[in-house]
Amino acid sequence: MATYAGAGAGSSGGDCVEVANLPYGTAVRDNQHPAGPALTFDGAAWRRFVDEIKGAYAR
């Protein structure tokens, strides 16, 4: 079973996700639905995903 960690609610009190390190990559799930599905990424895909998020906020 993965151990998820997440930040508190955003400033808008809205949607948050939790992230877990896995032996084969990273998993992300909705903190309001922890029993629901999770997105999983291998290491390279996770780095691309995070870089895209950072780029979107830099614009």
BELBELDA-V958957 format. One record per helix or strand. SS is the DSSP state (a for helix, b for strand). FROM is the first residue (numbers start at 0). TO is the last residue. Records with the same first field share a line. If there is no record, write none. Layout:
# BELBELDA-V958957
SS->FROM-TO  FROM-TO
This chain:
# BELBELDA-V958957
b->4-5  16-21  24-29  37-40
a->42-57
